[in-house]
Amino acid sequence: MERISNSYLRRWLGVPRSFSSVGLYSLGSKLQLPLKSITEEFKVTKVRQHLTLKNSRDEKVRSAKVEIRTGRKWSTKKTIEDAESRLKHSEIVGRVAVGRQGLDVTPTAKWRTATVEEKKTPGTERVSMKKQGSWLNWEGARQQKLGWNEIWKMEPHRLQFKLKSVYDVLPSPTNLATWGLIDDPKCVLCGKPANLEHILSSCSSALKDGRYTWRHDKVLGTLADTLERNIRKPRKNKEGLTFVNFVKEGEKGQKKKVEGSGLLVTATDWQMLVDLKQKLQFPPQIAVTNQRPDIVIWSASTKQAILLELTVPWEE
C-alpha cells in the first residue's frame, strides 16, 4: 500500500521516481514535509495498542495476554523489548561528554546500535545514500518544516525545485546520464562532469567569465532592497511599561497588529552599506579593518552592528 501511495506522492510533488522515501517522511532532514509513512504509523499504532493492554489498570485486561497480530516480517513484542532494553541501558550509562564539548551539545548517535532490520527504515537509510543523503554533511544549515498552509501558498514548481535541490535530483547532466536520458554528462564550458556541485560553485570557466559573481550580486541586490524597505519603515520607540489588557468573562478582546520581531525593531536610526558596484569600506566608527562583508547594518544610538556574508551554494 505504501509503494502505491509513494508513487502518487512523487507524481504530485513533481519529483522523479528515484526520489527516496527519506525525502517524503524523514523527521531529521533539512527539508521536512507534513507527510507520515503508512508503515511507520501502522507500527506506532500496534505498539501503542500493545502497551495500552499491557499497562492497563484492569487486572483482567493485563492477564488476558491479548496477542497483537502484525504479520511475519515485524513483531510488536520484540520491538518493545528491544526499545525497553536500550532505554534501560541509556539510563545506566547516562549522558557522556565527547571531546571538549559539554553535556547535551551533540545528540547521541543511537543508530550505531541498530539491527539489520532497523537499518532499512527511513531514519537510518539516509546515512547509506551518497547522493540523496549528501545533506548530512551540511554544517550550520537550519531545518525547515513545511506545513500544509505553506505548501498551498507556494508558487508553482517552487516546492518541486526545493525538494530536488536538497536531495540532488535536479536534471543536471550527470543525473540525466544516470537516468539514461542523455549520453554525455560533461559540462559544456569546461568539459568536466556537470553534477549539481559543479554547476553551482565548481566550474572554473564560469568563475572566469563572471557568472558566479553575477549570480551573487543579483541575490545580494534582492536582499539589500528587502532590508532597505524594512529599515525605512516608520517605527515607534517603545518607552515605559507595557500593560496587559484583561478581558472579562463573556467579552472578546481586541486584536492588535503585532509588529515583526528581530533586531531591526530595536532601533530607528539604522544605516546600511552594501558591497555592490563600488568597493565597500567598513565603517570606521565600528572597527578599523580591511574585511569586506557583503552587507553592513549598524545603529549608532543602540551600538549594534549586523554583518551579512553570502556564501557559495555548495560548501562540502
Secondary structure, DSSP 8 states (H G I E B T S, - for coil): -HHHHHHHHHHHHT--TT--HHHHH-SSSSEE-S---HHHHHHHHHHHHHHHHHT-S-HHHHHH-------SS--HHHHHHHHHHHHHHHHHH-----TT--TTSS---GGGG--TTGGGSHHHHGGG-SSTTGGGG-SS---EE--HHHHHHS-TTHHHHHHHHHTT-S--HHHHHHTTS-S--B-TTT-SB--HHIIIII-HHHHHTTHHHHHHHHHHHHHHHHHHHHHTS------S--------TT-----------SGGGG-S-EEEEE-SSS-----TTT-------SEEEEETTTTEEEEE----S---
